[in-house]
């Protein structure tokens, strides 16, 4: 509460300068974090009138979606994507949001953009593998899990990737390949159940 009041005072003291923008942007984010979505929307819209950033568009979309206003949020998501086209962190957050709202094709497109910027982003490679696995595109899922194994061959991430690869082969009735994948997981951690 004290932080909210202090940010409001800072914004009113500056009137229309960079302090006001920063105060409103932080205020909107703080209110969003505290699930005060209506107020978050109000302050984030103030920031967009002053000096918009991809984070402000993203946060506004998140607040609107939390209020159940998906259609109103979509243009803000698109704007966040345009402004953050080269920012892997923004693209990943957007992909996560689209994934939560069951738009897997958009989510996959954004995760792939992240991978073009950060080729060794293991968490995103896992997300892509999982999404393709859930969408029953098993060959594409294997591609992303294999990339994890290539990047970190003897790591815990590789062990998990091998398990996923084994599960995919098992689902595809390719039992010999499943056994080999599971053996690779065990080679990384011999005590793996």
MARBA-875759 format. One line per 10 residues: their letters; for each residue x, y, z of N, C-alpha, C, O, CB. Coordinates in steps of 0.1 Angstrom, whole numbers, plus 2048, in hexadecimal, padded with zeros to 3 digits. Glycine has a CB too. Example, Ala and Ser with C-alpha at 12.3 -4.5 7.8 and 13.67 -1.06 7.14 Angstrom:
BEGIN
AS) 884 7C7 84E 87B 7D3 84E 884 7DF 84E 88E 7DF 855 871 7D3 85A  880 7EA 847 889 7F5 847 881 800 84F 886 80B 850 88D 7FA 839 $
//
This chain:
BEGIN
XXXXXXXXXX) 808 7F4 800 800 800 800 809 80D 800 806 816 7F9 7F7 800 80C  813 80C 808 81C 818 809 823 81A 7FC 825 826 7F7 826 816 814  827 810 7F5 82E 811 7E8 824 817 7DE 828 820 7D6 833 803 7E3  818 813 7DE 80E 818 7D5 80C 827 7D7 80C 82F 7CE 800 811 7D7  80B 82B 7E4 809 83A 7E7 815 842 7E3 814 84D 7DE 806 83B 7F6  821 83C 7E5 82D 843 7E2 82F 845 7D3 833 850 7CE 83A 83C 7E7  82B 83B 7CB 82C 83C 7BD 822 846 7B7 824 84D 7AE 829 82E 7B6  816 846 7BD 80C 850 7B9 811 85E 7BC 80F 867 7B4 7FF 84E 7C1  818 860 7C7 81D 86E 7CB 828 871 7C1 829 87D 7BC 823 86E 7D9  831 868 7BD 83B 86A 7B4 836 86E 7A6 83B 878 7A0 845 85E 7B2 $
XXXXXXXXXX) 82B 868 7A2 825 86B 795 81F 878 795 820 880 78B 81A 860 792  818 87C 7A0 812 889 7A0 81C 895 7A2 819 8A0 79D 808 88A 7AC  827 892 7A7 832 89C 7A9 838 8A0 79C 83C 8AC 79A 83C 898 7B3  839 897 793 840 899 786 836 89E 77B 83B 8A5 772 847 88D 782  82A 89A 77C 81F 89D 772 81F 897 765 815 891 761 81F 8AC 771  82A 897 75D 82A 891 750 838 88D 74C 83A 88A 740 824 89A 746  841 88C 755 84F 889 751 852 87A 752 849 872 754 859 891 759  85F 877 752 863 869 753 860 863 760 85E 857 761 872 868 750  860 86B 76B 85D 866 778 84F 861 779 84C 857 77E 860 871 783  846 869 773 838 865 772 836 858 76B 82F 84F 76F 82F 870 76C $
XXXXXXXXXX) 83C 857 75F 83C 84B 757 841 83F 75F 83A 835 760 844 84C 74A  84C 840 765 852 835 76D 849 832 779 848 826 77C 860 839 772  844 83C 780 83B 839 78B 82E 832 787 82A 828 78D 837 846 792  828 836 77C 81C 830 777 81F 822 772 817 818 775 815 838 76C  82A 820 76B 82D 813 766 830 809 772 82A 7FE 772 83A 813 75E  837 80D 77C 83A 805 788 82D 803 790 82B 7F8 795 845 80B 790  825 80D 791 818 80C 798 80F 802 791 809 7F9 798 811 81A 798  80E 802 784 806 7F9 77D 80B 7EA 77F 803 7E1 781 806 7FC 76E  818 7E9 77F 81E 7DB 781 81C 7D7 78F 818 7CB 791 82D 7DC 77E  81D 7E0 799 81B 7DC 7A7 80C 7D8 7A9 80A 7CE 7B0 81F 7E8 7B0 $
XXXXXXXXXX) 803 7E0 7A4 7F5 7DC 7A5 7F2 7CF 79E 7E9 7C7 7A3 7EC 7E8 79F  7F8 7CD 793 7F6 7C0 78C 7FB 7B4 795 7F4 7AA 796 7FE 7C0 77E  807 7B6 79B 80C 7AB 7A3 803 7A9 7AF 803 79E 7B4 81A 7AF 7A8  7FC 7B3 7B4 7F3 7B2 7BF 7E5 7AF 7BB 7DC 7B0 7C4 7F4 7BF 7C7  7E3 7AB 7AF 7D6 7A7 7A9 7CB 7B2 7AA 7BF 7AF 7AB 7D1 79B 7B1  7CF 7BE 7AA 7C6 7CA 7A9 7C5 7CE 79B 7CA 7D9 797 7CB 7D6 7B3  7BF 7C6 793 7BF 7C7 784 7B9 7D3 77E 7BF 7D9 775 7B9 7BB 77E  7AE 7D8 784 7A7 7E4 77F 7B1 7F0 780 7B2 7F8 776 79A 7E6 786  7B7 7F2 78C 7C0 7FD 78E 7CC 7FB 785 7D2 805 780 7C3 7FE 79D  7D1 7EF 784 7DD 7EC 77C 7DA 7F1 76D 7E3 7F7 767 7E1 7DD 77C $
XXXXXXXXXX) 7CF 7ED 768 7CB 7F1 75A 7CB 801 759 7D1 806 750 7BD 7EC 757  7C6 807 763 7C5 816 763 7D3 81C 762 7D6 825 759 7BE 81C 76F  7DC 818 76A 7E9 81E 76B 7F2 819 75F 7FA 821 75A 7F1 81A 777  7F0 80D 75A 7F8 809 74F 7F3 810 742 7FB 813 739 7F6 7FA 74D  7E6 813 741 7E1 81B 736 7E7 829 736 7EA 82F 72C 7D2 81C 736  7E9 82F 742 7F0 83C 744 7FE 83B 73E 802 844 736 7F0 840 752  805 830 741 813 82F 73C 813 82E 72D 81C 834 726 81A 823 742  80A 827 727 809 826 718 807 833 711 80B 835 706 7FF 81C 714  800 83C 718 7FE 849 712 80B 852 713 80C 85C 70C 7F3 850 719  814 84E 71C 820 856 71E 82C 851 716 832 858 70D 824 857 72C $
XXXXXXXXXX) 830 845 718 83C 83F 712 83C 830 713 842 82A 71B 849 845 71A  834 82A 70A 832 81C 70B 83E 813 708 847 816 700 827 818 701  83F 808 710 849 7FE 70E 842 7F1 70C 836 7EF 70F 854 7FE 71A  84A 7E7 707 844 7DA 705 83F 7D4 713 835 7CD 713 84E 7D0 6FF  846 7D7 71E 842 7D2 72B 835 7D8 72F 82D 7D1 735 84D 7D6 735  833 7E5 72C 826 7EB 730 81A 7E5 728 810 7E2 72E 826 7FA 72D  81C 7E2 71B 812 7DC 713 80F 7CD 718 804 7C9 719 816 7DB 704  81A 7C6 71B 819 7B9 721 811 7B9 72E 807 7B1 730 826 7B2 722  815 7C1 737 80E 7C2 744 800 7C6 743 7F7 7C1 74A 816 7CC 74D  7FD 7CF 73A 7EF 7D3 738 7E7 7C7 733 7DB 7C5 737 7EE 7DF 72E $
XXXXXXXXXX) 7EC 7C0 729 7E5 7B4 724 7E3 7AA 72F 7D8 7A4 72F 7ED 7AE 718  7ED 7A8 737 7EC 79E 742 7E1 7A3 74C 7D9 79A 750 7F9 79D 749  7E0 7B0 74F 7D6 7B5 758 7C8 7B3 752 7BE 7AE 758 7D8 7C4 75B  7C7 7B6 745 7BA 7B5 73E 7B5 7A6 73D 7AA 7A3 73F 7BA 7BB 730  7BF 79D 73A 7BB 78F 73A 7B7 78A 748 7AF 781 749 7C7 787 734  7BE 78F 752 7BA 78B 760 7AC 78F 763 7A5 789 76B 7C4 791 76A  7A7 79A 75C 79A 79F 75E 790 797 755 784 79A 755 799 7AE 75C  795 78E 74D 78C 787 744 78A 78E 737 780 78B 72F 77F 784 74A  791 799 734 78F 7A1 728 79A 79D 71D 7A2 7A5 719 791 7B0 72B  799 791 719 7A2 78B 70F 7A3 793 702 7AE 796 6FD 79F 77D 70C $
XXXXXXXXXX) 797 796 6FD 797 79D 6F0 79D 7AB 6F1 7A4 7AF 6E7 788 79E 6EB  79B 7B2 6FC 7A1 7BF 6FE 7B0 7BE 700 7B7 7C7 6FC 79A 7C6 70A  7B4 7B3 705 7C3 7B1 708 7CB 7AE 6FB 7D7 7B1 6FB 7C4 7A6 712  7C5 7A7 6F2 7CD 7A2 6E6 7D4 7AD 6DF 7E0 7AB 6DB 7C3 79B 6DD  7CE 7B9 6DC 7D6 7C3 6D5 7E3 7C7 6DD 7ED 7CB 6D7 7CE 7CF 6D2  7E1 7C7 6EA 7ED 7CB 6F2 7F8 7C0 6F2 804 7C3 6F2 7E8 7CE 701  7F3 7B4 6F1 7FD 7A9 6F0 805 7AA 6E2 811 7A9 6E2 7F6 79B 6F1  7FD 7AD 6D8 803 7AF 6CB 80D 7BA 6CB 818 7B9 6C5 7F9 7B1 6C0  80A 7C5 6D1 812 7D1 6D2 81F 7CE 6DA 82A 7D2 6D6 80B 7DD 6D8  81D 7C6 6E5 829 7C2 6ED 832 7B9 6E4 83E 7BB 6E5 824 7BA 6F9 $
XXXXXXXXXX) 82C 7B1 6DC 835 7A8 6D4 83C 7B1 6C9 848 7AE 6C7 82C 79E 6CC  835 7BA 6C3 83C 7C3 6B9 848 7CB 6C0 853 7CB 6BA 832 7CD 6B3  845 7D0 6CB 84F 7D8 6D2 85B 7D0 6D7 866 7D5 6D8 849 7E1 6DD  858 7C4 6DB 862 7BB 6E1 867 7B0 6D8 86C 7A6 6DC 85D 7B5 6ED  866 7B3 6CB 86A 7A9 6C1 878 7A3 6C2 87A 798 6BE 868 7AE 6B3  881 7AB 6C7 88F 7A7 6C9 892 7A3 6D7 89D 79F 6DA 898 7B1 6C4  888 7A4 6E0 88B 7A2 6EE 886 794 6F2 879 792 6F3 884 7AD 6F7  88F 78B 6F4 88B 77D 6F7 883 77B 703 879 773 704 898 774 6F8  886 783 70E 87E 782 71A 86F 786 718 866 77F 71D 884 78B 725  86D 791 711 85F 795 70E 858 78B 705 84D 788 708 85F 7A3 707 $
XXXXXXXXXX) 85F 786 6FB 859 77C 6F3 855 76F 6FA 84B 769 6F8 862 778 6E7  85E 76B 704 85B 75F 70C 84F 762 715 847 759 716 867 75B 714  84E 76D 71B 843 770 724 836 770 71B 82B 76B 720 844 77E 72B  836 776 710 82A 776 707 827 768 703 81B 764 703 82D 77F 6FA  830 760 6FF 82E 752 6FC 827 74A 708 81E 742 706 83A 74B 6F7  82C 74D 714 827 747 720 818 74B 721 810 742 725 82F 74A 72C  815 757 71F 808 75C 720 7FE 756 716 7F3 751 719 807 76C 71F  803 755 709 7FA 74F 6FF 7F8 740 702 7ED 73B 700 801 751 6F1  802 73A 708 801 72C 70C 7F7 72A 717 7EF 721 716 80F 726 711  7F6 733 720 7EC 732 72B 7DE 734 726 7D5 72E 72B 7EF 73D 736 $
XXXXXXXXXX) 7DD 73B 71B 7CF 73D 715 7CD 734 709 7C5 737 700 7CE 74B 711  7D4 729 709 7D2 71E 6FF 7D4 722 6F0 7CD 71D 6E7 7C5 718 701  7DC 72C 6EE 7DF 730 6E0 7ED 72A 6DD 7F7 731 6DC 7DF 73F 6DE  7ED 71D 6DB 7FA 716 6D9 802 71A 6CD 80E 71B 6CD 7F8 707 6DA  7FB 71D 6C2 802 721 6B6 809 72E 6B7 815 72F 6B3 7F8 722 6AA  803 738 6BE 809 745 6C0 815 743 6CA 81F 749 6C8 7FF 74F 6C5  812 73B 6D4 81D 738 6DE 829 732 6D8 834 736 6DB 817 72F 6E9  827 728 6CF 832 721 6C9 839 72B 6C0 846 72B 6C0 82C 715 6C0  832 733 6B8 839 73D 6B0 842 746 6B8 84E 749 6B4 82F 746 6A8  83D 74B 6C4 845 754 6CC 851 74C 6D2 85C 752 6D3 83D 75A 6D7 $
XXXXXXXXXX) 84F 740 6D7 85A 738 6DD 865 736 6D2 871 736 6D5 855 72B 6E2  860 734 6C6 86A 732 6BB 872 73E 6B8 87E 73E 6B5 863 72D 6AE  86C 74A 6BA 873 757 6B8 87D 758 6C3 889 75D 6C1 869 762 6B9  87A 754 6CF 883 754 6DA 890 74C 6D7 89B 750 6D9 87D 74F 6E8  88D 740 6D2 898 737 6CE 8A1 73C 6C3 8AD 739 6C3 893 729 6CA  89C 744 6BA 8A4 74A 6B0 8AD 755 6B6 8B8 757 6B1 89C 751 6A5  8A9 75B 6C1 8B1 765 6C8 8BB 75E 6D2 8C6 762 6D4 8A8 76F 6CF  8B5 754 6DA 8BD 74D 6E4 8BC 73E 6E1 8B4 737 6E6 8B7 750 6F2  8C5 739 6D9 8C5 72C 6D4 8C6 721 6DF 8C1 716 6DD 8CF 72A 6CA  8CD 725 6EA 8CF 71B 6F5 8C6 71E 701 8C9 71A 70C 8DD 71C 6F9 $
XXXXXXXXXX) 8BA 723 6FE 8B1 726 709 8AA 719 70D 8A0 715 707 8A6 731 705  8AF 712 717 8AA 704 71A 89B 704 71F 894 6FC 71A 8B3 6FE 725  897 70E 727 889 70E 72B 880 70F 720 875 709 71F 887 719 735  883 717 716 87A 719 70A 87B 70D 701 870 709 6FC 87F 726 702  886 706 700 887 6FA 6F8 87E 6EF 6FF 877 6E8 6F8 895 6F5 6F8  87E 6EF 70C 875 6E6 713 866 6E9 710 85E 6E0 70E 877 6E6 722  863 6F6 711 855 6FA 70F 851 6F7 700 845 6F2 6FE 854 70A 711  859 6F9 6F7 856 6F5 6E9 854 6E6 6E8 84A 6E1 6E2 861 6FA 6DF  85D 6DE 6ED 85C 6D0 6ED 84F 6CB 6F3 847 6C3 6EE 867 6C9 6F4  84B 6D1 6FF 83F 6CD 706 833 6D1 6FE 829 6CA 6FD 83E 6D4 714 $
XXXXXXXXXX) 833 6DD 6F8 827 6E2 6F0 825 6D8 6E4 81A 6D5 6E1 829 6F0 6EB  830 6D5 6DD 82E 6CC 6D1 82A 6BE 6D6 822 6B8 6CF 83B 6CB 6C9  82F 6BA 6E1 82A 6AD 6E7 81C 6AD 6EA 814 6A4 6E6 833 6A9 6F3  817 6B7 6F0 809 6B9 6F3 800 6BA 6E7 7F5 6B5 6E7 806 6C5 6FC  806 6C0 6DC 7FE 6C1 6D0 800 6B5 6C7 7FB 6B5 6BC 803 6CE 6C8  806 6AB 6CC 808 69E 6C5 811 69F 6B9 810 696 6B0 7FA 698 6C1  819 6A9 6B8 823 6AA 6AE 830 6A5 6B3 839 6AC 6B7 825 6BA 6A9  831 698 6B4 83B 691 6BB 849 693 6B5 853 694 6BC 838 682 6BC  84A 693 6A8 857 694 6A1 85D 6A2 6A4 869 6A4 6A6 855 692 692  854 6AC 6A4 859 6BA 6A7 85D 6BB 6B6 866 6C2 6B9 84E 6C4 6A4 $
XXXXXXXXXX) 856 6B5 6BF 859 6B5 6CD 867 6AF 6CF 86F 6B4 6D7 84F 6AD 6D5  86A 6A4 6C8 877 69D 6C9 882 6A7 6C5 88D 6A7 6CB 877 690 6C1  880 6AF 6BB 88A 6B8 6B6 88E 6C1 6C1 89A 6C4 6C3 884 6C1 6AA  885 6C7 6C9 889 6D0 6D3 88F 6C9 6E0 898 6CF 6E6 87C 6D8 6D8  88A 6BE 6E3 890 6B6 6EE 89F 6B2 6EA 8A8 6B2 6F3 888 6AA 6F2  8A1 6AE 6DE 8AE 6AB 6D9 8B8 6B7 6DA 8C4 6B5 6DC 8AE 6A5 6CB  8B3 6C2 6D7 8BB 6CE 6D8 8C0 6D1 6E6 8CC 6D5 6E8 8B4 6DB 6D3  8B8 6CE 6EF 8BC 6CF 6FD 8C7 6C5 700 8D1 6C9 707 8B0 6CC 707  8C6 6B9 6FC 8D1 6AF 6FE 8DE 6B3 6F7 8E8 6B1 6FC 8CC 6A1 6F8  8DD 6B9 6EB 8E9 6BE 6E4 8EF 6C9 6EB 8FC 6CA 6EC 8E5 6C2 6D6 $
XXXXXXXXXX) 8E7 6D2 6F1 8ED 6DE 6F8 8F3 6DA 705 8FE 6DF 709 8E2 6E9 6FA  8EC 6D2 70D 8F1 6CE 71B 8F1 6BE 71C 8E8 6B9 723 8E8 6D4 726  8FA 6B8 715 8F9 6A9 714 8F9 6A1 721 8F3 696 721 905 6A5 70C  8FF 6A5 72C 900 69D 738 8F9 6A4 744 8FC 6A1 74F 90F 69A 73B  8F0 6AC 741 8E9 6B4 74C 8DC 6AE 750 8D7 6A5 74A 8E7 6C3 747  8D7 6B4 75B 8C9 6B0 75F 8BF 6B3 754 8B5 6AC 752 8C6 6B7 76C  8C1 6BE 74D 8B8 6C2 742 8B8 6B7 737 8AE 6B4 732 8BC 6D0 73C  8C4 6B2 734 8C5 6A8 72A 8BE 69B 72F 8B7 694 727 8D4 6A5 727  8C0 698 73C 8B9 68C 741 8A9 68D 73F 8A3 684 73B 8BC 68A 750  8A4 699 743 896 69B 741 892 69B 732 887 696 72F 892 6A9 747 $
XXXXXXXXXX) 89A 6A0 72A 897 6A0 71B 897 692 716 88E 68E 70E 8A2 6A8 713  8A1 68A 71B 8A1 67C 716 894 674 71B 88F 66C 714 8AD 674 71C  890 677 727 883 671 72C 877 675 723 86F 66D 720 880 675 73B  877 682 720 86C 686 717 86D 680 709 863 67B 703 86D 696 715  879 67E 704 87B 678 6F7 877 669 6F8 870 664 6EF 88A 678 6F3  87A 663 703 876 655 706 867 654 706 861 64A 700 87C 64F 712  860 65D 70D 852 65D 70E 84B 65F 700 841 658 6FD 84D 668 717  851 667 6F8 84C 66A 6EA 84D 65D 6E2 844 659 6DB 853 676 6E3  859 657 6E2 85B 64A 6DB 851 63F 6E0 84C 638 6D8 869 645 6DC  84F 63F 6ED 846 635 6F3 838 638 6EE 831 62E 6EA 846 636 702 $
XXXXXXXXXX) 834 644 6ED 827 648 6E8 825 644 6D9 81A 641 6D5 824 656 6EA  830 645 6D2 830 642 6C4 832 633 6C1 834 62F 6B5 83B 64A 6BD  833 62B 6CB 835 61C 6CA 843 619 6C4 844 60F 6BE 82A 616 6C2  84C 622 6C6 85A 620 6C2 862 61C 6CE 86A 624 6D3 860 62D 6BB  860 610 6D3 864 60B 6E0 874 60A 6E0 87A 60E 6EB 85E 5FE 6E3  87A 606 6D6 888 604 6D6 88F 612 6D8 898 614 6E0 88E 5FE 6C9  88A 61C 6D1 88F 62A 6D2 88C 630 6E0 894 637 6E6 88A 633 6C7  880 62C 6E6 87D 630 6F3 886 62B 6FD 88B 632 706 86E 62C 6F6  88A 61E 6FC 893 617 705 8A1 61E 705 8A7 621 70F 895 609 702  8A5 622 6F9 8B2 629 6F7 8B2 636 6FE 8BB 63A 704 8B6 62A 6E8 $
XXXXXXXXXX) 8A7 63D 6FC 8A6 64B 702 8A6 64A 711 8AD 651 718 899 652 6FD  89E 640 717 89E 63E 725 8AC 63A 72A 8B0 63E 735 894 633 729  8B3 632 723 8C1 62E 726 8CA 63A 727 8D3 63B 730 8C7 623 71D  8C8 643 71E 8D0 650 71E 8CD 658 72A 8D6 65E 730 8CD 658 711  8C1 658 72E 8BD 65F 73B 8C4 659 747 8C9 660 750 8AE 65F 73D  8C3 64C 747 8CA 644 752 8D9 646 752 8DF 646 75D 8C6 635 751  8DF 647 747 8ED 649 746 8F1 657 74D 8FC 658 752 8F2 649 737  8E8 660 74C 8EB 66D 752 8E9 66C 761 8F0 673 769 8E2 678 74C  8DF 665 765 8DC 663 774 8D8 655 776 8CD 651 775 8D0 66D 778  8E2 64C 77A 8E0 63E 77C 8D6 63A 787 8D1 62F 787 8ED 637 77F $
XXX) 8D3 644 790 8C9 641 79A 8BB 645 797 8B2 645 79F 8CE 647 7A7  8B9 64A 78A 8AC 64E 786 8A2 643 786 8A4 639 780 8AD 654 777  897 645 78D 88D 63B 78E 887 637 781 87F 62F 77F 881 63F 797 $
//
